[in-house]
Amino acid sequence: MTMNPLLLQIRMPDIDPVIFHLGPVAIRWYGFSYLLGFLVGWAILRKLAKRGLLPLAGEQISDLLTALMLGVILGGRLGYVLFYKPLFYLGHPLEIIAFWDGGMSFHGGLIGVALACFLFARKAGISFLSIIDATCIATCPGIFFTRMANFINQELWGRPTDVPWAVVFSNPAAGGIPRHPSQIYEGLLEGVLLFCVLWFLSTRRAMRRPGALACSFLIGYGTLRFVVEFFREPDRHLGTVLGPFSMGQVLSSGMILVGATGLIRILIRSRDRGTDMLQMDNPPEEP
């Protein structure tokens, strides 16, 4: 790789993954990022409820947050086990519960969140789509915080590059060469940008139809993740899994397909319903 003379050679310091200890309990950056994500997500859910986008109030929002926490953690872990290391965990089943060793899948967490929303909505007797629409918006800050934790922990780094903002990670496994800070790319795109887009869409009347925001999230995240994966180093134990594409790109392609199909159906159904209402308001004149 030819070195760019403008390369800043940003060297990532070796930051302790443990922020501090509370007695025997170690507070880690990764766990702290989840806590921040849930707190900010809770505040966003309350705001959306006040705007009428979430048919919940008071303790119901806290109950939903608890369900989402379980969905994210259990789904994220099981997703990592099934999508990224099935053979390893098949031979070491007790390692599945070793959350402290790392290993979470966003796509698995997404499935867990969707299932948690479905069960919560069914128990509460309210619309699943209204719950999942609001949840998708509230999820974005958590994506940002966890990607920043990935950067601090020097994991999931990018591919080698000579761009001026390349980072040299101190983790020996990164090879001591300049790499894309792909964790920051993901945090800013999938966390900040996607949140801004969804928040804007939530103010548009055309996108207030149940399920439209959730489908927009699937399309937006899937597209952004697919692009960023070209700058992110593939998982060493997997490499690429379908031609030049990584597991993250394969799973994100599924998100895009599901989201686009769902959004098209919602818009067509809404258009047809609007046509029917127009015909009812303007009945044909009798001869």
C-alpha positions, 0 to 999 in steps of 0.5 A: 500500500502506497503511503499518503504523504498527508497521512496524519498517523493518528495513533489510538492509545491503549485505553482500559476497557474497564472504566472503573470498579464498583466493588467486585463489579467492573464497569466496562465501556461496552456495558456503559454504552448500552446503558446510555443507549437505553437511557436516551432511548427511553427519553425518545420513547417518552417524547414520541408518546407525547407526540402521539406516535407511541400509544403508551404512557408512564410505566408502560414505557418503562415496561417496554424498555425492559422488554427491549433490553432483554430482546437486545441482549438475548437476540444479540448474543444468539444472533452472534452464535448462529450467524458468526460462530455456529460451529464453535459454540456447537462444540462449546455450548457453555460459552454461549452464556459468556457475555463478558467475553464479547460477541454480539450481533446487531442483526440478532439484536434487531430480531430480538427487539422485534420479537420483544415488541410483538410480545409486548404489543400482544400482551398490552392489546395495542398495535405492534406496528406503532410500537416497532415504529417508535422503537426503531427511532429510539434505537439509533442513539444506542447504535452510536454509543455502542460503535463508539465503545467498539472504537475505544475497545479497538475492535471491529476496525476498518481495512488498511487505508492511506486516507488522512484520517486513518487510525493506527490501533495499538491492538497488536491484532490490527497489525500496526498499520493505518486503518479506516476508523469504520466504527466511527463511520458506523456510529455517525451514519447508522446512529446519528444520520439515520436518527435524523432522517427517521425523526424528520420522516416522523413529522411527515404525514405520508410516513405516519402510516403504521409500519412505514418508519420501521420499514424506512429503518430497515432500508436505511440501516441496511443500506448504510451498513452495506456500504460501510462494510466495504471499509470494515475488515471482515471477521477474521474467522469468516472472511467474505461469505458470498463472493466479495460480500461479508456476513454483515452485507448479506444480512443487511441485504435481507433487511433492505429487501424486507424493508422495501417490500413492506414500504411499497405494500404500505404505500400502495395500500394507503393509495388504494384506500385514499382512492376508495375514500375519494369515490365514497365522497364523490358518488356517481350521479344517477342518470 
